[in-house]
Amino acid sequence: MILDYKTRARDLPYAIKKEAIQKFIGKENIFHQELKILLQFIYPDAYIEILQGANEKGKDIVLRRKNSLTGYDNWAFVVKAIEKLDGKASGKTAEVATQVRQAFRTPAQLTDINEPAIISKVYVVNTGSITESSKKNILDELEERPYKNNVEWVDLQTLMEWF
């Protein structure tokens, strides 16, 4: 049954997939819920929490999963639901850069985990596009090289593949 849904979803026309994801533009909090469900499906053994308010410190969602070497990987997701994250929209780009920096520098305080979760990777997710100039501007705001090397970009195209 699940395989049938996966096949049907994969075979949906591009326009239908695009419309389904772009319906979340302007509805970031609703998209957080849907993205969490998707991440739970991709990583069934991971602990996933949506952070809100003062404890967020740049992290909209945190995924914690056991790895085979060092214990746990903690990934933060900075989520936007806008049509285009563009380098020209300096306010939004600066906001994302601040969130990415905070995500790396401030460990997450997760509800069911007693120790601080130090973030090793940040995914910048947008329901629309992410331009190369905005990527460059965001990375330029990060002083430390390890941070720059551990930022991944998830735009509309990637989301269509994931969903």
MDAnalysis code that builds the backbone (N, CA, C; Angstrom):
import MDAnalysis as mda
import numpy as np

u = mda.Universe.empty(489, n_residues=163, atom_resindex=np.repeat(np.arange(163), 3), trajectory=True)
u.add_TopologyAttr("name", ["N", "CA", "C"] * 163)
u.add_TopologyAttr("resid", np.arange(1, 164))
u.add_TopologyAttr("resname", ["MET", "ILE", "LEU", "ASP", "TYR", "LYS", "THR", "ARG", "ALA", "ARG", "ASP", "LEU", "PRO", "TYR", "ALA", "ILE", "LYS", "LYS", "GLU", "ALA", "ILE", "GLN", "LYS", "PHE", "ILE", "GLY", "LYS", "GLU", "ASN", "ILE", "PHE", "HIS", "GLN", "GLU", "LEU", "LYS", "ILE", "LEU", "LEU", "GLN", "PHE", "ILE", "TYR", "PRO", "ASP", "ALA", "TYR", "ILE", "GLU", "ILE", "LEU", "GLN", "GLY", "ALA", "ASN", "GLU", "LYS", "GLY", "LYS", "ASP", "ILE", "VAL", "LEU", "ARG", "ARG", "LYS", "ASN", "SER", "LEU", "THR", "GLY", "TYR", "ASP", "ASN", "TRP", "ALA", "PHE", "VAL", "VAL", "LYS", "ALA", "ILE", "GLU", "LYS", "LEU", "ASP", "GLY", "LYS", "ALA", "SER", "GLY", "LYS", "THR", "ALA", "GLU", "VAL", "ALA", "THR", "GLN", "VAL", "ARG", "GLN", "ALA", "PHE", "ARG", "THR", "PRO", "ALA", "GLN", "LEU", "THR", "ASP", "ILE", "ASN", "GLU", "PRO", "ALA", "ILE", "ILE", "SER", "LYS", "VAL", "TYR", "VAL", "VAL", "ASN", "THR", "GLY", "SER", "ILE", "THR", "GLU", "SER", "SER", "LYS", "LYS", "ASN", "ILE", "LEU", "ASP", "GLU", "LEU", "GLU", "GLU", "ARG", "PRO", "TYR", "LYS", "ASN", "ASN", "VAL", "GLU", "TRP", "VAL", "ASP", "LEU", "GLN", "THR", "LEU", "MET", "GLU", "TRP", "PHE"])
u.atoms.positions = np.array([
    [0.818, -1.189, 0.000],
    [0.000, 0.000, 0.000],
    [0.864, 1.255, 0.000],
    [1.860, 1.332, 0.919],
    [2.727, 2.511, 0.967],
    [3.487, 2.647, -0.346],
    [3.956, 1.551, -0.878],
    [4.672, 1.596, -2.146],
    [3.787, 2.190, -3.234],
    [2.497, 1.840, -3.240],
    [1.572, 2.384, -4.216],
    [1.480, 3.902, -4.092],
    [1.390, 4.425, -2.842],
    [1.339, 5.874, -2.635],
    [2.631, 6.532, -3.091],
    [3.761, 5.885, -2.799],
    [5.053, 6.442, -3.215],
    [5.137, 6.512, -4.733],
    [4.683, 5.462, -5.394],
    [4.709, 5.438, -6.856],
    [3.782, 6.498, -7.425],
    [2.601, 6.589, -6.858],
    [1.647, 7.597, -7.351],
    [2.172, 9.008, -7.123],
    [2.788, 9.256, -5.968],
    [3.335, 10.584, -5.684],
    [4.482, 10.908, -6.629],
    [5.348, 9.928, -6.872],
    [6.488, 10.136, -7.766],
    [6.016, 10.431, -9.188],
    [4.912, 9.826, -9.589],
    [4.423, 9.977, -10.956],
    [3.519, 11.198, -11.168],
    [3.245, 11.939, -10.103],
    [2.424, 13.143, -10.270],
    [3.113, 14.141, -11.191],
    [2.355, 14.857, -11.986],
    [2.957, 15.869, -12.858],
    [3.644, 16.966, -12.047],
    [4.674, 17.554, -12.639],
    [5.465, 18.614, -12.028],
    [4.570, 19.732, -11.500],
    [3.623, 20.181, -12.287],
    [2.766, 21.308, -11.903],
    [1.957, 21.012, -10.644],
    [1.504, 19.795, -10.484],
    [0.712, 19.419, -9.306],
    [1.608, 19.388, -8.063],
    [2.813, 18.828, -8.211],
    [3.746, 18.802, -7.082],
    [4.110, 20.225, -6.666],
    [4.390, 21.059, -7.645],
    [4.769, 22.443, -7.366],
    [3.643, 23.177, -6.640],
    [2.446, 23.029, -7.126],
    [1.286, 23.684, -6.512],
    [1.067, 23.206, -5.077],
    [1.248, 21.916, -4.845],
    [1.042, 21.355, -3.511],
    [2.009, 21.952, -2.498],
    [3.248, 22.174, -2.897],
    [4.237, 22.747, -1.979],
    [4.063, 24.252, -1.855],
    [3.780, 24.907, -2.965],
    [3.670, 26.364, -2.920],
    [2.400, 26.841, -2.208],
    [1.478, 25.958, -1.929],
    [0.300, 26.377, -1.163],
    [0.694, 26.779, 0.261],
    [1.922, 26.434, 0.687],
    [2.400, 26.794, 2.013],
    [3.077, 28.167, 2.050],
    [3.218, 28.833, 0.912],
    [3.824, 30.164, 0.911],
    [2.988, 31.076, 1.801],
    [3.663, 31.716, 2.742],
    [2.990, 32.577, 3.702],
    [2.412, 31.831, 4.890],
    [2.579, 30.522, 4.937],
    [2.018, 29.699, 6.018],
    [3.135, 28.860, 6.649],
    [4.137, 29.558, 7.132],
    [5.340, 28.897, 7.635],
    [5.064, 27.922, 8.775],
    [4.247, 28.318, 9.743],
    [3.981, 27.441, 10.883],
    [3.263, 26.160, 10.477],
    [2.375, 26.245, 9.515],
    [1.698, 25.049, 9.010],
    [2.706, 24.156, 8.287],
    [3.606, 24.795, 7.525],
    [4.618, 24.017, 6.806],
    [5.564, 23.304, 7.771],
    [5.849, 23.905, 8.929],
    [6.679, 23.225, 9.933],
    [6.099, 21.848, 10.257],
    [4.795, 21.801, 10.464],
    [4.131, 20.535, 10.809],
    [4.287, 19.499, 9.695],
    [4.086, 19.938, 8.460],
    [4.190, 19.015, 7.318],
    [5.626, 18.537, 7.124],
    [6.579, 19.445, 7.292],
    [7.988, 19.072, 7.147],
    [8.391, 18.089, 8.244],
    [7.897, 18.285, 9.439],
    [8.195, 17.339, 10.528],
    [7.680, 15.943, 10.178],
    [6.480, 15.860, 9.654],
    [5.915, 14.565, 9.255],
    [6.788, 13.907, 8.184],
    [7.207, 14.701, 7.213],
    [8.076, 14.171, 6.166],
    [9.395, 13.671, 6.740],
    [10.016, 14.449, 7.622],
    [11.285, 14.048, 8.224],
    [11.120, 12.781, 9.060],
    [9.984, 12.633, 9.733],
    [9.720, 11.413, 10.501],
    [9.622, 10.201, 9.580],
    [9.093, 10.422, 8.396],
    [8.996, 9.334, 7.427],
    [10.387, 8.968, 6.892],
    [11.213, 9.985, 6.611],
    [12.560, 9.748, 6.078],
    [13.470, 9.146, 7.150],
    [13.364, 9.645, 8.382],
    [14.212, 9.204, 9.499],
    [13.324, 8.681, 10.631],
    [12.795, 7.465, 10.501],
    [11.830, 6.962, 11.484],
    [12.402, 6.785, 12.894],
    [13.717, 6.647, 13.031],
    [14.316, 6.448, 14.348],
    [14.812, 7.750, 14.973],
    [14.612, 8.872, 14.303],
    [15.114, 10.155, 14.813],
    [14.123, 10.798, 15.768],
    [14.669, 11.623, 16.646],
    [13.847, 12.479, 17.502],
    [13.740, 13.824, 16.780],
    [12.527, 14.304, 16.564],
    [12.310, 15.540, 15.816],
    [11.399, 16.441, 16.637],
    [11.819, 17.706, 16.780],
    [11.029, 18.647, 17.565],
    [10.941, 19.993, 16.839],
    [9.755, 20.562, 16.843],
    [9.554, 21.913, 16.336],
    [9.766, 22.858, 17.514],
    [10.629, 23.839, 17.322],
    [10.904, 24.811, 18.379],
    [10.160, 26.100, 18.077],
    [9.666, 26.736, 19.103],
    [8.923, 27.989, 18.955],
    [9.365, 28.966, 20.032],
    [9.245, 30.244, 19.750],
    [9.450, 31.279, 20.760],
    [10.897, 31.511, 21.139],
    [11.120, 31.883, 22.396],
    [12.438, 32.305, 22.879],
    [13.481, 31.188, 22.824],
    [13.073, 29.939, 22.933],
    [14.026, 28.824, 22.920],
    [14.490, 28.439, 21.521],
    [13.895, 29.025, 20.509],
    [14.202, 28.643, 19.131],
    [15.658, 28.932, 18.765],
    [16.131, 30.134, 19.019],
    [17.507, 30.540, 18.693],
    [17.892, 30.155, 17.275],
    [17.031, 30.489, 16.319],
    [17.318, 30.272, 14.912],
    [16.838, 28.944, 14.361],
    [16.493, 28.018, 15.227],
    [16.157, 26.666, 14.797],
    [14.636, 26.485, 14.787],
    [14.053, 26.295, 13.623],
    [12.610, 26.033, 13.550],
    [12.311, 24.580, 13.891],
    [13.158, 23.681, 13.388],
    [13.015, 22.243, 13.652],
    [14.400, 21.695, 13.961],
    [14.469, 20.780, 14.911],
    [15.726, 20.083, 15.195],
    [15.482, 18.591, 15.041],
    [16.396, 17.941, 14.338],
    [16.358, 16.492, 14.148],
    [17.593, 15.915, 14.833],
    [17.390, 14.963, 15.712],
    [18.486, 14.309, 16.444],
    [18.447, 12.833, 16.099],
    [19.559, 12.345, 15.566],
    [19.600, 10.920, 15.223],
    [20.927, 10.310, 15.625],
    [20.867, 9.068, 16.013],
    [22.061, 8.337, 16.435],
    [22.931, 8.058, 15.220],
    [24.232, 8.249, 15.399],
    [25.161, 7.865, 14.341],
    [26.055, 6.749, 14.855],
    [26.814, 6.152, 13.968],
    [27.590, 4.974, 14.357],
    [28.925, 5.308, 15.017],
    [29.352, 6.562, 14.987],
    [30.673, 6.889, 15.510],
    [30.670, 7.712, 16.794],
    [30.058, 8.872, 16.766],
    [30.216, 9.817, 17.868],
    [29.006, 9.956, 18.769],
    [27.989, 9.245, 18.544],
    [26.798, 9.364, 19.383],
    [25.598, 9.871, 18.618],
    [25.484, 11.211, 18.465],
    [24.311, 11.790, 17.824],
    [24.698, 12.888, 16.843],
    [23.905, 12.983, 15.787],
    [23.947, 14.125, 14.882],
    [22.721, 14.964, 15.200],
    [22.915, 16.253, 15.290],
    [21.813, 17.184, 15.530],
    [21.765, 18.155, 14.364],
    [20.666, 18.139, 13.657],
    [20.495, 19.008, 12.494],
    [19.397, 20.015, 12.785],
    [19.652, 21.259, 12.395],
    [18.640, 22.302, 12.535],
    [18.079, 22.626, 11.163],
    [16.812, 22.967, 11.135],
    [16.141, 23.376, 9.911],
    [15.632, 24.800, 10.104],
    [16.155, 25.711, 9.290],
    [15.681, 27.091, 9.256],
    [14.680, 27.131, 8.107],
    [13.417, 27.344, 8.432],
    [12.349, 27.183, 7.455],
    [11.741, 28.529, 7.085],
    [11.611, 28.761, 5.784],
    [10.930, 29.945, 5.259],
    [9.861, 29.466, 4.287],
    [8.809, 30.239, 4.204],
    [7.714, 29.910, 3.286],
    [7.433, 31.145, 2.434],
    [8.413, 31.494, 1.608],
    [8.281, 32.656, 0.733],
    [8.537, 32.233, -0.704],
    [8.076, 33.051, -1.634],
    [8.198, 32.731, -3.057],
    [9.653, 32.628, -3.505],
    [10.479, 33.581, -3.016],
    [11.866, 33.616, -3.476],
    [12.750, 34.205, -2.389],
    [13.737, 33.431, -1.961],
    [14.755, 33.939, -1.052],
    [15.872, 34.462, -1.939],
    [15.940, 35.774, -2.025],
    [16.799, 36.432, -2.999],
    [17.829, 37.301, -2.291],
    [19.019, 37.380, -2.836],
    [20.061, 38.233, -2.289],
    [19.678, 39.689, -2.295],
    [18.754, 40.075, -3.168],
    [18.299, 41.461, -3.240],
    [17.367, 41.788, -2.076],
    [16.696, 40.780, -1.560],
    [15.811, 40.977, -0.404],
    [16.676, 40.879, 0.851],
    [17.494, 41.906, 1.063],
    [18.530, 41.843, 2.090],
    [17.965, 41.599, 3.486],
    [16.781, 42.087, 3.791],
    [16.187, 41.865, 5.111],
    [15.944, 40.402, 5.393],
    [15.333, 39.694, 4.452],
    [15.043, 38.269, 4.624],
    [16.338, 37.458, 4.634],
    [17.265, 37.814, 3.733],
    [18.539, 37.101, 3.674],
    [19.323, 37.303, 4.970],
    [19.339, 38.519, 5.476],
    [20.040, 38.806, 6.736],
    [19.378, 38.053, 7.892],
    [18.059, 37.972, 7.872],
    [17.329, 37.230, 8.906],
    [17.722, 35.753, 8.899],
    [17.786, 35.164, 7.709],
    [18.175, 33.754, 7.592],
    [19.618, 33.567, 8.050],
    [20.510, 34.477, 7.655],
    [21.917, 34.390, 8.068],
    [22.027, 34.418, 9.591],
    [21.259, 35.293, 10.225],
    [21.257, 35.380, 11.691],
    [20.756, 34.074, 12.298],
    [19.704, 33.519, 11.725],
    [19.159, 32.263, 12.236],
    [20.164, 31.122, 12.090],
    [20.856, 31.063, 10.960],
    [21.846, 30.002, 10.746],
    [22.979, 30.143, 11.762],
    [23.457, 31.354, 11.945],
    [24.536, 31.604, 12.906],
    [24.089, 31.208, 14.321],
    [22.885, 31.625, 14.723],
    [22.369, 31.268, 16.045],
    [22.208, 29.761, 16.195],
    [21.756, 29.111, 15.137],
    [21.552, 27.662, 15.199],
    [22.855, 26.939, 15.520],
    [23.947, 27.369, 14.884],
    [25.236, 26.738, 15.142],
    [25.793, 27.111, 16.519],
    [25.645, 28.339, 16.911],
    [26.307, 28.837, 18.127],
    [25.563, 28.519, 19.417],
    [24.259, 28.288, 19.347],
    [23.466, 28.058, 20.554],
    [22.891, 26.648, 20.519],
    [23.335, 25.778, 21.413],
    [22.778, 24.425, 21.440],
    [21.260, 24.454, 21.647],
    [20.596, 23.483, 21.077],
    [19.143, 23.378, 21.207],
    [18.787, 22.757, 22.551],
    [17.764, 23.296, 23.173],
    [17.208, 22.717, 24.396],
    [15.937, 21.976, 23.994],
    [16.046, 20.666, 23.865],
    [14.924, 19.854, 23.414],
    [14.133, 19.328, 24.609],
    [12.847, 19.229, 24.436],
    [11.939, 18.875, 25.523],
    [12.282, 17.540, 26.176],
    [12.525, 16.511, 25.388],
    [12.724, 15.162, 25.934],
    [14.187, 14.737, 26.024],
    [15.100, 15.669, 25.788],
    [16.532, 15.356, 25.829],
    [17.147, 16.190, 26.949],
    [17.857, 15.545, 27.861],
    [18.380, 16.241, 29.038],
    [19.651, 17.045, 28.779],
    [20.334, 16.779, 27.701],
    [21.581, 17.503, 27.426],
    [21.381, 18.460, 26.257],
    [22.184, 19.531, 26.216],
    [22.090, 20.464, 25.075],
    [22.463, 19.748, 23.775],
    [21.723, 20.022, 22.728],
    [21.982, 19.414, 21.415],
    [22.782, 20.403, 20.576],
    [24.074, 20.101, 20.389],
    [24.946, 20.961, 19.597],
    [24.700, 20.651, 18.123],
    [24.395, 21.681, 17.359],
    [24.009, 21.524, 15.958],
    [25.244, 21.309, 15.087],
    [25.206, 20.260, 14.264],
    [26.330, 19.960, 13.370],
    [26.044, 20.340, 11.918],
    [24.781, 20.486, 11.578],
    [24.418, 20.840, 10.202],
    [23.132, 21.653, 10.238],
    [23.052, 22.649, 9.327],
    [21.841, 23.455, 9.217],
    [21.307, 23.348, 7.798],
    [20.034, 23.049, 7.687],
    [19.341, 23.033, 6.408],
    [18.498, 24.306, 6.312],
    [18.730, 25.084, 5.264],
    [17.899, 26.248, 4.985],
    [16.838, 25.768, 4.005],
    [15.581, 25.810, 4.430],
    [14.471, 25.267, 3.649],
    [13.549, 26.411, 3.248],
    [13.189, 26.452, 1.979],
    [12.212, 27.441, 1.513],
    [11.240, 26.767, 0.558],
    [9.965, 27.096, 0.677],
    [8.942, 26.524, -0.192],
    [9.008, 27.097, -1.606],
    [9.776, 28.139, -1.791],
    [10.010, 28.712, -3.122],
    [11.453, 28.478, -3.534],
    [11.994, 29.431, -4.265],
    [13.375, 29.282, -4.740],
    [14.357, 29.937, -3.773],
    [15.617, 29.538, -3.892],
    [16.724, 30.145, -3.148],
    [17.771, 30.504, -4.189],
    [18.027, 31.788, -4.357],
    [18.958, 32.208, -5.400],
    [20.401, 32.011, -4.951],
    [21.287, 31.939, -5.929],
    [22.716, 31.804, -5.641],
    [23.226, 33.015, -4.864],
    [22.709, 34.212, -5.188],
    [23.171, 35.412, -4.488],
    [22.750, 35.381, -3.016],
    [21.577, 34.843, -2.710],
    [21.182, 34.757, -1.301],
    [22.037, 33.718, -0.576],
    [22.357, 32.616, -1.225],
    [23.242, 31.611, -0.621],
    [24.591, 32.243, -0.285],
    [25.131, 32.965, -1.241],
    [26.429, 33.620, -1.040],
    [26.350, 34.619, 0.108],
    [25.306, 35.445, 0.125],
    [25.157, 36.437, 1.186],
    [25.036, 35.789, 2.562],
    [24.304, 34.699, 2.643],
    [24.141, 34.000, 3.922],
    [25.463, 33.399, 4.366],
    [26.162, 32.742, 3.462],
    [27.449, 32.136, 3.818],
    [28.487, 33.194, 4.166],
    [28.442, 34.347, 3.500],
    [29.386, 35.432, 3.806],
    [29.211, 35.953, 5.227],
    [28.002, 35.809, 5.770],
    [27.719, 36.259, 7.138],
    [28.303, 35.306, 8.188],
    [28.649, 34.103, 7.779],
    [29.192, 33.104, 8.714],
    [30.711, 33.195, 8.696],
    [31.285, 33.573, 9.820],
    [32.729, 33.766, 9.872],
    [33.501, 32.438, 9.866],
    [33.020, 31.485, 10.591],
    [33.756, 30.239, 10.793],
    [33.537, 29.263, 9.633],
    [34.637, 28.723, 9.119],
    [34.575, 27.799, 7.992],
    [33.748, 26.543, 8.272],
    [33.876, 25.937, 9.453],
    [33.046, 24.728, 9.662],
    [31.564, 25.003, 9.483],
    [31.125, 26.200, 9.859],
    [29.719, 26.532, 9.667],
    [29.392, 26.577, 8.182],
    [30.233, 27.254, 7.417],
    [29.984, 27.410, 5.983],
    [29.902, 26.062, 5.278],
    [30.713, 25.113, 5.733],
    [30.755, 23.802, 5.089],
    [29.604, 22.896, 5.511],
    [28.813, 23.325, 6.473],
    [27.742, 22.478, 6.992],
    [26.366, 23.119, 6.854],
    [26.193, 23.870, 5.780],
    [24.891, 24.449, 5.457],
    [24.415, 23.798, 4.162],
    [23.205, 23.277, 4.195],
    [22.589, 22.668, 3.016],
    [21.373, 23.492, 2.617],
    [21.040, 23.456, 1.333],
    [19.954, 24.267, 0.792],
    [18.840, 23.356, 0.283],
    [17.622, 23.629, 0.708],
    [16.464, 22.842, 0.283],
    [15.436, 23.829, -0.257],
    [15.262, 23.806, -1.570],
    [14.318, 24.723, -2.212],
    [13.130, 23.934, -2.765],
    [12.319, 24.606, -3.536],
    [11.126, 23.974, -4.098],
    [11.453, 22.690, -4.852],
    [12.509, 22.718, -5.679],
    [12.869, 21.526, -6.460],
    [13.200, 20.339, -5.559],
    [14.004, 20.587, -4.538],
    [14.382, 19.504, -3.614],
    [13.166, 19.009, -2.847],
    [12.321, 19.939, -2.408],
    [11.120, 19.536, -1.672],
    [10.225, 18.643, -2.527],
    [10.128, 18.947, -3.811],
    [9.288, 18.108, -4.698],
    [9.861, 16.699, -4.765],
    [11.180, 16.562, -4.743],
    [11.779, 15.231, -4.728],
    [11.520, 14.539, -3.394],
    [11.640, 15.267, -2.296],
    [11.423, 14.688, -0.965],
    [9.988, 14.255, -0.770],
    [9.044, 15.118, -1.125],
    [7.642, 14.818, -0.904],
    [7.155, 13.799, -1.922],
])
